[in-house]
Amino acid sequence: MQAYLAQTLDVPAPGDSIVLHNAFNREAFIFPTHLDDLDPVCFDVVLGRNGSGGADGLEHIHPGSDETFLVRSGCLKVVIHGEAHIVHERESITIRRGAPHYFVNGHDRQTEFSVIFDPPQQQRRFFANFAATTERRSQWFSTRGKPHFLLMALVLHSYRDHLYLTGKPVWLQKALFAVLAPLARLLGYRLEIRPGK
């Protein structure tokens, strides 16, 4: 899968940066080598054709941060509260904390954009962890890129209040992930990038 991305995504690597590929989602993340979050935090994403954020566009919320997408080239489709917004080159859109949303590439070519979180929490480390895990531990994901539930429990419990899935109450997800995270560790799941202090 990584070979596919290398051939189809033109991923710039400016200066000192870390490029992590999520072949499942046709998505590449470009992080500075320093993952500790500034205020606000920013990193870049490249979506290939039919690329998405999460397995085919996973609807989620960020309860502690506003998220802004700034499109540098291409076109991004962002769905917020079920309403689709098309964001073109040099345009931006902000998703307020707690709003259910997902995003997919908005056209049939590559799209490049920046993601900004305010306040930062540890969003850069959180997304770098998921991207590194898909690149290094593809066996922990379904063929469509959905993480094993125990892996998701471990990551979302370790990075509490960064991201939750829609459809289930947040309090229930927190309780369930707290119970399942130790089981995930026992069965060999681990974080590629640990939360900062």
ZATI-287722 format. One line per field, with one value per atom (N, C-alpha, C): residue in three letters; atom name; z, x, y. Coordinates in Angstrom, 1 decimal. Layout:
<sites>
resn = c(ala_...)
name = c(CA_...)
c3 = c(Z_...)
c1 = c(X_...)
c2 = c(Y_...)
</sites>
This chain:
<sites>
resn = c(met_met_met_gln_gln_gln_ala_ala_ala_tyr_tyr_tyr_leu_leu_leu_ala_ala_ala_gln_gln_gln_thr_thr_thr_leu_leu_leu_asp_asp_asp_val_val_val_pro_pro_pro_ala_ala_ala_pro_pro_pro_gly_gly_gly_asp_asp_asp_ser_ser_ser_ile_ile_ile_val_val_val_leu_leu_leu_his_his_his_asn_asn_asn_ala_ala_ala_phe_phe_phe_asn_asn_asn_arg_arg_arg_glu_glu_glu_ala_ala_ala_phe_phe_phe_ile_ile_ile_phe_phe_phe_pro_pro_pro_thr_thr_thr_his_his_his_leu_leu_leu_asp_asp_asp_asp_asp_asp_leu_leu_leu_asp_asp_asp_pro_pro_pro_val_val_val_cys_cys_cys_phe_phe_phe_asp_asp_asp_val_val_val_val_val_val_leu_leu_leu_gly_gly_gly_arg_arg_arg_asn_asn_asn_gly_gly_gly_ser_ser_ser_gly_gly_gly_gly_gly_gly_ala_ala_ala_asp_asp_asp_gly_gly_gly_leu_leu_leu_glu_glu_glu_his_his_his_ile_ile_ile_his_his_his_pro_pro_pro_gly_gly_gly_ser_ser_ser_asp_asp_asp_glu_glu_glu_thr_thr_thr_phe_phe_phe_leu_leu_leu_val_val_val_arg_arg_arg_ser_ser_ser_gly_gly_gly_cys_cys_cys_leu_leu_leu_lys_lys_lys_val_val_val_val_val_val_ile_ile_ile_his_his_his_gly_gly_gly_glu_glu_glu_ala_ala_ala_his_his_his_ile_ile_ile_val_val_val_his_his_his_glu_glu_glu_arg_arg_arg_glu_glu_glu_ser_ser_ser_ile_ile_ile_thr_thr_thr_ile_ile_ile_arg_arg_arg_arg_arg_arg_gly_gly_gly_ala_ala_ala_pro_pro_pro_his_his_his_tyr_tyr_tyr_phe_phe_phe_val_val_val_asn_asn_asn_gly_gly_gly_his_his_his_asp_asp_asp_arg_arg_arg_gln_gln_gln_thr_thr_thr_glu_glu_glu_phe_phe_phe_ser_ser_ser_val_val_val_ile_ile_ile_phe_phe_phe_asp_asp_asp_pro_pro_pro_pro_pro_pro_gln_gln_gln_gln_gln_gln_gln_gln_gln_arg_arg_arg_arg_arg_arg_phe_phe_phe_phe_phe_phe_ala_ala_ala_asn_asn_asn_phe_phe_phe_ala_ala_ala_ala_ala_ala_thr_thr_thr_thr_thr_thr_glu_glu_glu_arg_arg_arg_arg_arg_arg_ser_ser_ser_gln_gln_gln_trp_trp_trp_phe_phe_phe_ser_ser_ser_thr_thr_thr_arg_arg_arg_gly_gly_gly_lys_lys_lys_pro_pro_pro_his_his_his_phe_phe_phe_leu_leu_leu_leu_leu_leu_met_met_met_ala_ala_ala_leu_leu_leu_val_val_val_leu_leu_leu_his_his_his_ser_ser_ser_tyr_tyr_tyr_arg_arg_arg_asp_asp_asp_his_his_his_leu_leu_leu_tyr_tyr_tyr_leu_leu_leu_thr_thr_thr_gly_gly_gly_lys_lys_lys_pro_pro_pro_val_val_val_trp_trp_trp_leu_leu_leu_gln_gln_gln_lys_lys_lys_ala_ala_ala_leu_leu_leu_phe_phe_phe_ala_ala_ala_val_val_val_leu_leu_leu_ala_ala_ala_pro_pro_pro_leu_leu_leu_ala_ala_ala_arg_arg_arg_leu_leu_leu_leu_leu_leu_gly_gly_gly_tyr_tyr_tyr_arg_arg_arg_leu_leu_leu_glu_glu_glu_ile_ile_ile_arg_arg_arg_pro_pro_pro_gly_gly_gly_lys_lys_lys)
name = c(N_CA_C_N_CA_C_N_CA_C_N_CA_C_N_CA_C_N_CA_C_N_CA_C_N_CA_C_N_CA_C_N_CA_C_N_CA_C_N_CA_C_N_CA_C_N_CA_C_N_CA_C_N_CA_C_N_CA_C_N_CA_C_N_CA_C_N_CA_C_N_CA_C_N_CA_C_N_CA_C_N_CA_C_N_CA_C_N_CA_C_N_CA_C_N_CA_C_N_CA_C_N_CA_C_N_CA_C_N_CA_C_N_CA_C_N_CA_C_N_CA_C_N_CA_C_N_CA_C_N_CA_C_N_CA_C_N_CA_C_N_CA_C_N_CA_C_N_CA_C_N_CA_C_N_CA_C_N_CA_C_N_CA_C_N_CA_C_N_CA_C_N_CA_C_N_CA_C_N_CA_C_N_CA_C_N_CA_C_N_CA_C_N_CA_C_N_CA_C_N_CA_C_N_CA_C_N_CA_C_N_CA_C_N_CA_C_N_CA_C_N_CA_C_N_CA_C_N_CA_C_N_CA_C_N_CA_C_N_CA_C_N_CA_C_N_CA_C_N_CA_C_N_CA_C_N_CA_C_N_CA_C_N_CA_C_N_CA_C_N_CA_C_N_CA_C_N_CA_C_N_CA_C_N_CA_C_N_CA_C_N_CA_C_N_CA_C_N_CA_C_N_CA_C_N_CA_C_N_CA_C_N_CA_C_N_CA_C_N_CA_C_N_CA_C_N_CA_C_N_CA_C_N_CA_C_N_CA_C_N_CA_C_N_CA_C_N_CA_C_N_CA_C_N_CA_C_N_CA_C_N_CA_C_N_CA_C_N_CA_C_N_CA_C_N_CA_C_N_CA_C_N_CA_C_N_CA_C_N_CA_C_N_CA_C_N_CA_C_N_CA_C_N_CA_C_N_CA_C_N_CA_C_N_CA_C_N_CA_C_N_CA_C_N_CA_C_N_CA_C_N_CA_C_N_CA_C_N_CA_C_N_CA_C_N_CA_C_N_CA_C_N_CA_C_N_CA_C_N_CA_C_N_CA_C_N_CA_C_N_CA_C_N_CA_C_N_CA_C_N_CA_C_N_CA_C_N_CA_C_N_CA_C_N_CA_C_N_CA_C_N_CA_C_N_CA_C_N_CA_C_N_CA_C_N_CA_C_N_CA_C_N_CA_C_N_CA_C_N_CA_C_N_CA_C_N_CA_C_N_CA_C_N_CA_C_N_CA_C_N_CA_C_N_CA_C_N_CA_C_N_CA_C_N_CA_C_N_CA_C_N_CA_C_N_CA_C_N_CA_C_N_CA_C_N_CA_C_N_CA_C_N_CA_C_N_CA_C_N_CA_C_N_CA_C_N_CA_C_N_CA_C_N_CA_C_N_CA_C_N_CA_C_N_CA_C_N_CA_C_N_CA_C_N_CA_C_N_CA_C_N_CA_C_N_CA_C_N_CA_C_N_CA_C_N_CA_C_N_CA_C_N_CA_C_N_CA_C_N_CA_C_N_CA_C_N_CA_C_N_CA_C_N_CA_C_N_CA_C)
c3 = c(0.0_0.0_0.0_0.7_0.8_-0.6_-1.4_-2.8_-3.6_-3.4_-4.1_-3.8_-2.5_-2.2_-2.8_-2.7_-3.2_-4.7_-5.4_-6.8_-7.1_-6.3_-6.6_-5.9_-4.8_-4.0_-4.2_-4.6_-4.7_-3.3_-2.4_-1.1_-0.9_-0.7_-0.4_1.0_1.1_2.4_2.7_3.0_3.2_4.5_4.4_5.6_6.4_7.7_8.7_8.9_8.3_8.5_8.5_9.1_9.1_8.2_7.2_6.3_6.7_7.1_7.4_6.5_5.9_4.9_5.5_5.3_5.6_4.3_3.9_2.6_2.5_3.6_3.6_3.1_3.6_3.3_2.2_1.5_0.5_1.1_2.2_3.0_3.5_3.4_3.9_4.9_6.0_7.0_6.9_7.0_7.1_8.4_9.2_10.6_10.7_11.5_11.8_12.7_12.7_13.5_15.0_15.4_16.8_16.9_17.6_17.7_18.8_19.7_20.8_20.2_20.8_20.2_20.6_19.6_19.9_19.9_20.1_20.2_19.2_18.2_17.8_17.1_16.9_16.3_14.8_14.0_12.6_12.0_11.1_10.3_8.9_8.0_6.6_6.3_5.4_4.9_3.4_2.8_1.3_1.1_0.4_0.1_-1.4_-1.7_-3.1_-3.5_-4.8_-5.3_-4.5_-4.1_-3.2_-1.8_-1.5_-0.1_0.9_2.1_3.2_4.5_5.5_6.9_7.6_7.8_8.5_7.4_7.8_6.9_6.1_4.9_4.0_4.6_5.4_6.0_7.3_8.4_9.7_10.4_10.7_11.4_12.9_13.4_14.7_15.2_16.5_17.1_17.8_18.0_18.8_19.9_21.1_22.2_22.8_22.6_23.3_22.4_21.0_20.1_18.9_18.4_17.1_16.1_14.9_13.9_12.6_12.0_10.8_9.6_8.5_7.3_6.3_5.9_5.0_3.7_2.6_1.4_0.6_0.4_-0.4_-1.9_-2.2_-3.6_-3.7_-4.7_-4.8_-4.3_-3.7_-3.3_-2.2_-1.1_0.1_0.4_0.6_1.0_2.5_3.2_4.7_5.0_5.7_6.1_7.6_8.0_9.4_9.7_10.8_11.2_10.0_9.1_8.0_6.8_6.8_5.7_5.0_3.7_3.0_2.6_2.8_2.4_1.5_0.4_-0.6_-0.3_0.0_0.3_-0.8_-1.5_-2.7_-2.3_-3.2_-3.0_-2.4_-1.4_-0.7_0.1_0.3_1.2_2.5_3.5_4.8_5.4_6.3_7.0_8.4_9.4_10.8_11.4_12.0_12.7_14.2_14.8_16.2_17.0_18.2_19.0_19.3_19.3_19.6_18.4_17.2_16.0_15.3_15.0_14.3_12.8_12.3_11.0_10.5_9.2_8.5_7.2_6.6_5.3_4.3_3.0_1.9_0.9_0.0_-1.2_-2.0_-2.4_-3.1_-4.6_-5.2_-6.6_-6.9_-8.2_-8.7_-8.8_-8.2_-8.2_-6.7_-6.5_-5.2_-4.6_-3.3_-2.5_-1.4_-1.2_-0.1_0.8_2.1_3.0_4.3_5.1_6.4_7.4_8.6_9.7_10.9_11.4_12.6_13.7_14.9_16.1_17.1_17.7_18.7_19.7_21.0_21.5_21.0_21.2_20.5_21.1_22.5_23.2_22.8_22.4_21.9_20.5_19.7_18.5_17.5_17.5_16.5_16.9_18.2_18.6_18.3_18.6_18.4_17.0_16.0_14.6_14.1_14.6_14.2_14.7_15.9_16.4_15.5_15.1_14.2_12.9_12.3_11.0_11.1_12.1_12.3_12.4_13.2_13.4_12.1_11.3_10.0_9.1_9.2_8.3_8.8_10.1_10.7_11.1_11.4_12.0_11.2_9.9_9.0_9.4_10.1_10.5_11.6_12.2_13.2_12.6_11.3_10.6_9.6_9.4_8.4_7.0_6.0_4.6_4.2_4.9_4.5_5.4_6.3_7.1_8.5_8.9_10.2_11.2_12.3_13.3_14.1_14.6_15.5_16.7_17.2_18.3_19.5_19.8_21.0_20.8_19.6_19.3_19.4_18.9_19.0_20.5_21.3_22.7_23.4_23.1_23.6_23.3_22.0_21.5_22.1_22.0_22.4_24.0_24.7_26.1_26.5_25.8_26.0_25.7_24.7_24.3_24.5_25.8_26.2_25.7_25.4_25.0_23.7_22.9_21.6_20.5_20.5_19.4_20.0_19.6_19.9_18.6_18.5_17.4_17.7_16.6_16.8_16.9_17.4_17.5_18.9_19.7_21.1_22.0_23.2_24.1_24.5_24.6_25.0_26.3_27.3_28.6_28.5_27.6_27.4_26.8_25.8_25.1_26.1_26.9_27.9_28.8_29.3_30.3_29.6_28.4_27.7_27.3_26.9_26.5_27.7_28.9_30.1_30.5_30.3_30.6_29.6_28.3_27.3_27.0_27.4_27.1_27.8_29.1_29.6_28.9_28.4_27.7_26.4_25.7_24.5_24.7_25.7_26.0_26.3_27.0_27.4_26.1_25.1_23.8_22.8_23.2_22.4_21.6_21.7_21.1_21.9_21.1_21.8_21.0_21.6_20.9_20.2_19.0_18.3_18.8_19.2_19.8_21.0_22.1_23.4_23.6_24.4_24.7_25.4_25.2_25.8_27.3_28.0_29.4_29.5)
c1 = c(0.8_0.0_0.9_2.0_2.8_3.4_3.7_4.2_3.1_1.8_0.7_0.8_0.9_0.9_2.1_3.2_4.5_4.3_3.6_3.4_2.3_1.3_0.1_0.0_0.7_0.7_2.0_1.9_3.0_3.1_3.9_4.0_5.2_5.1_6.2_6.8_8.0_8.7_9.6_9.0_9.8_10.6_11.8_12.7_12.8_12.8_12.8_11.3_10.9_9.6_9.5_8.4_8.1_6.9_7.0_5.9_5.4_4.2_3.6_2.4_2.4_1.4_0.3_-0.9_-2.0_-2.6_-2.1_-2.4_-3.9_-4.5_-5.9_-6.8_-6.5_-7.3_-6.7_-5.6_-5.0_-4.7_-4.0_-3.8_-2.3_-1.7_-0.4_-0.4_0.3_0.5_1.9_2.0_3.4_3.5_4.3_4.5_5.9_6.0_7.4_8.0_9.4_10.0_9.8_9.4_9.1_7.6_7.2_5.7_5.0_5.8_5.1_4.3_3.1_2.2_2.4_2.4_2.4_0.9_0.7_-0.7_-0.9_-1.7_-2.4_-1.4_-1.9_-1.1_-1.4_-0.5_-0.7_0.1_-0.5_0.2_-0.5_0.2_-0.3_-0.8_-1.8_-2.3_-2.4_-2.1_-2.3_-3.3_-4.3_-5.3_-5.2_-5.0_-5.1_-6.5_-6.7_-8.0_-8.8_-10.0_-10.9_-10.3_-9.4_-8.8_-9.8_-9.6_-10.6_-9.9_-10.5_-10.1_-10.8_-10.1_-10.7_-11.2_-11.7_-12.2_-13.4_-13.2_-14.2_-14.9_-14.2_-14.8_-15.5_-14.7_-15.2_-15.8_-17.1_-17.7_-17.2_-16.8_-16.2_-16.4_-16.0_-16.0_-14.7_-14.3_-13.2_-13.8_-13.9_-14.6_-13.8_-12.5_-11.7_-11.0_-11.2_-10.6_-11.4_-11.3_-11.8_-10.8_-11.3_-10.4_-10.7_-9.6_-9.7_-9.0_-9.6_-9.0_-8.7_-7.4_-7.0_-6.5_-7.3_-6.9_-5.9_-4.8_-3.6_-3.8_-4.2_-4.5_-5.5_-6.3_-7.4_-8.7_-9.4_-10.8_-11.1_-11.7_-12.0_-13.5_-14.1_-15.5_-15.5_-16.1_-16.2_-17.7_-18.1_-19.5_-19.6_-20.4_-20.5_-22.0_-22.4_-23.8_-24.6_-24.0_-24.7_-24.8_-24.3_-24.3_-23.0_-23.0_-21.7_-21.3_-20.0_-19.4_-18.2_-18.1_-17.0_-16.0_-14.8_-13.7_-12.7_-12.6_-11.7_-10.3_-9.4_-8.0_-8.1_-7.3_-7.1_-8.4_-9.2_-10.4_-10.2_-10.9_-10.8_-12.2_-12.3_-13.5_-13.1_-13.9_-13.6_-14.8_-14.4_-15.4_-15.3_-16.3_-16.3_-16.3_-15.6_-15.4_-16.8_-16.8_-18.1_-19.0_-18.7_-19.5_-19.2_-20.1_-19.8_-19.5_-18.4_-17.9_-17.1_-16.8_-15.8_-15.4_-14.4_-13.9_-13.4_-13.6_-13.1_-12.6_-11.8_-11.3_-12.5_-12.5_-13.7_-13.6_-12.5_-12.5_-11.6_-11.3_-10.6_-9.1_-8.6_-7.1_-6.7_-5.4_-4.8_-5.2_-5.4_-5.8_-4.8_-4.2_-3.3_-4.0_-3.9_-4.4_-3.7_-3.9_-3.3_-4.5_-4.2_-5.1_-4.6_-5.5_-5.1_-6.1_-5.5_-6.3_-6.0_-7.1_-7.0_-8.1_-7.7_-6.4_-5.8_-4.4_-3.8_-4.0_-4.2_-4.2_-2.9_-3.0_-1.8_-2.2_-3.0_-3.5_-2.4_-1.3_-0.3_0.3_0.5_1.0_-0.1_-1.4_-2.5_-2.6_-2.6_-2.7_-1.4_-0.2_1.0_1.0_0.4_0.3_-0.5_-1.7_-2.6_-1.9_-1.3_-0.7_0.5_1.3_2.5_2.0_0.9_0.4_-0.1_-0.8_-1.3_-0.1_0.9_2.1_2.9_3.0_3.9_3.2_1.9_1.1_-0.2_-0.1_-1.3_-2.2_-1.6_-2.4_-3.4_-3.3_-4.2_-5.4_-5.5_-6.6_-7.3_-8.6_-9.3_-8.8_-9.3_-8.9_-9.4_-10.4_-10.9_-10.3_-9.4_-8.7_-9.3_-10.3_-10.9_-10.0_-9.6_-8.7_-9.5_-8.7_-9.3_-9.8_-11.0_-11.7_-10.8_-10.0_-9.1_-8.0_-7.5_-6.5_-7.1_-8.3_-9.0_-9.2_-9.6_-9.8_-8.5_-7.4_-6.1_-5.7_-5.8_-5.4_-6.3_-7.7_-8.6_-8.6_-8.3_-8.1_-6.8_-5.7_-4.4_-4.5_-5.2_-5.4_-6.8_-7.2_-8.6_-9.0_-10.2_-10.8_-10.2_-9.5_-9.0_-10.0_-10.6_-11.5_-12.4_-13.7_-14.6_-15.5_-16.0_-16.9_-18.3_-19.0_-20.4_-21.3_-22.5_-23.4_-23.5_-22.5_-22.5_-22.2_-22.8_-22.5_-21.0_-20.4_-19.0_-18.7_-19.6_-19.3_-19.2_-20.1_-20.0_-18.7_-18.3_-17.0_-15.9_-15.8_-14.8_-14.7_-15.9_-15.9_-15.5_-16.0_-15.6_-14.1_-13.6_-12.2_-11.3_-11.7_-10.9_-10.8_-11.9_-11.9_-11.1_-11.2_-10.6_-9.1_-8.6_-7.3_-6.3_-6.4_-5.5_-5.5_-6.7_-6.8_-6.1_-6.2_-5.5_-4.0_-3.4_-2.0_-1.6_-2.4_-2.2_-2.1_-2.9_-2.9_-1.9_-1.1_0.1_-0.1_-1.2_-1.4_-0.6_0.0_0.7_0.7_1.0_1.1_2.5_2.4_3.7_4.3_3.5_3.9_3.2_3.9_3.2_2.8_1.7_1.4_2.5_2.6_3.6_3.2_4.0_3.8_3.2)
c2 = c(-1.2_0.0_1.3_1.3_2.4_2.7_1.7_1.9_2.6_2.3_2.9_4.4_4.8_6.2_6.9_6.3_6.9_7.2_6.4_6.7_7.7_7.8_8.6_9.9_10.1_11.3_12.1_13.3_14.2_14.9_14.4_14.9_15.8_17.1_17.9_17.7_17.8_17.6_18.8_19.9_21.1_21.1_21.5_21.6_20.3_20.5_19.4_19.0_17.9_17.5_16.0_15.5_14.0_13.8_12.9_12.6_11.2_11.0_9.7_9.5_8.3_7.9_7.0_7.3_6.4_5.9_4.8_4.2_3.8_3.5_3.1_4.2_5.5_6.6_7.5_7.0_7.9_9.3_9.2_10.4_10.5_11.6_11.8_13.0_12.8_13.9_14.4_15.7_16.3_17.1_16.6_17.2_17.8_18.9_19.3_18.2_18.2_17.1_17.3_18.5_18.8_18.7_17.6_17.3_18.1_18.7_19.4_20.5_20.7_21.6_23.1_23.9_25.4_25.8_27.1_27.6_28.6_28.4_27.2_26.2_25.0_23.9_23.8_23.5_23.4_22.2_21.5_20.5_20.4_19.8_19.7_18.3_18.2_17.0_17.0_15.9_15.7_14.5_14.8_13.7_13.3_12.0_11.6_11.5_11.1_10.9_9.9_10.3_9.5_9.4_10.3_10.3_10.8_10.5_10.9_11.0_11.6_11.6_10.5_9.4_8.2_7.3_6.2_5.1_5.7_6.1_6.6_7.8_8.6_9.8_9.5_9.4_9.0_10.2_10.2_11.3_11.3_12.4_12.5_14.0_14.1_15.5_15.7_16.9_17.4_18.2_17.6_18.4_19.5_19.5_20.5_21.6_21.5_22.4_22.7_24.0_24.3_23.8_23.4_22.9_23.7_24.2_25.0_24.2_24.1_23.6_24.8_24.9_26.0_25.2_25.3_24.6_25.3_24.7_25.3_25.0_23.8_23.4_22.3_22.3_21.3_21.8_20.9_21.1_20.1_20.6_19.7_19.8_18.6_18.5_18.3_19.2_19.1_19.0_18.0_17.8_18.1_19.1_19.5_19.4_18.7_18.5_18.1_17.2_16.7_17.6_18.8_19.7_19.8_19.6_19.6_21.0_21.2_22.5_22.2_22.9_22.7_23.9_23.5_24.5_24.5_25.6_25.6_26.2_26.2_26.7_28.1_28.4_29.7_30.0_29.0_29.2_28.4_28.7_28.0_27.8_26.9_26.6_26.2_26.7_26.3_25.5_24.4_23.5_23.8_24.3_24.6_23.3_23.4_22.3_21.6_20.3_19.6_19.3_20.0_19.8_18.5_17.6_16.4_16.7_16.1_16.4_15.3_15.4_14.5_15.2_14.8_15.4_14.3_14.7_13.9_14.8_14.2_15.0_15.4_16.7_17.2_17.2_16.6_16.4_15.2_15.0_13.8_13.9_15.0_15.1_15.3_15.5_15.6_17.0_16.9_18.2_18.3_19.5_19.8_20.9_20.7_21.7_21.6_22.7_22.8_22.6_22.0_21.8_22.6_23.4_24.2_23.9_23.6_23.3_24.4_25.0_26.0_25.8_25.6_25.5_24.1_24.0_22.9_21.5_21.5_20.2_19.5_18.2_17.5_16.9_17.7_17.2_16.7_17.4_17.0_15.6_15.4_14.1_13.0_13.4_12.4_12.0_12.9_12.6_11.9_12.3_11.6_10.2_9.9_8.6_7.7_8.2_7.4_7.1_8.2_8.1_7.1_7.2_6.3_4.8_4.7_3.3_2.7_3.4_2.9_2.5_3.3_3.0_1.8_1.7_0.6_-0.6_-0.5_-1.6_-1.8_-2.0_-2.1_-3.3_-4.3_-5.5_-5.1_-4.0_-3.6_-2.8_-2.8_-2.1_-3.1_-2.8_-3.5_-3.1_-3.9_-3.5_-2.2_-1.6_-0.3_0.8_0.4_1.4_1.6_0.8_1.0_0.4_1.1_0.5_-0.5_-1.5_-2.5_-1.7_-2.2_-1.4_-1.3_-2.3_-2.2_-1.2_-1.1_-0.1_1.3_1.5_2.8_3.1_2.1_2.4_2.8_2.2_2.6_4.0_4.3_5.6_6.7_6.5_7.6_7.7_6.6_6.8_7.5_7.2_7.8_9.3_9.7_11.1_11.5_11.5_11.9_13.3_13.4_14.7_15.3_14.5_15.0_14.6_13.4_13.0_11.9_12.0_11.0_10.7_9.5_9.2_9.7_9.9_10.3_9.1_9.2_8.1_7.5_7.7_7.2_8.3_8.4_9.5_9.5_10.7_10.8_10.1_10.3_9.7_8.1_7.5_6.1_5.7_6.4_6.1_6.2_7.3_7.5_6.3_5.8_4.7_3.4_3.2_2.0_1.9_3.1_3.1_2.9_3.5_3.3_1.8_1.1_-0.3_-1.2_-0.8_-1.6_-1.3_-0.1_0.3_-0.7_-1.1_-2.1_-3.4_-3.9_-5.1_-5.0_-3.8_-3.6_-3.8_-3.2_-3.3_-4.7_-5.4_-6.8_-7.7_-7.3_-8.1_-7.6_-6.7_-6.3_-5.0_-4.3_-3.0_-2.0_-1.0_0.0_1.3_2.4_3.7_3.8_4.3_4.6_5.9_6.8_8.1_8.4_8.5_8.7_10.1_10.4_11.7_12.5_13.8_14.6_14.9_15.6_15.9_17.3)
</sites>
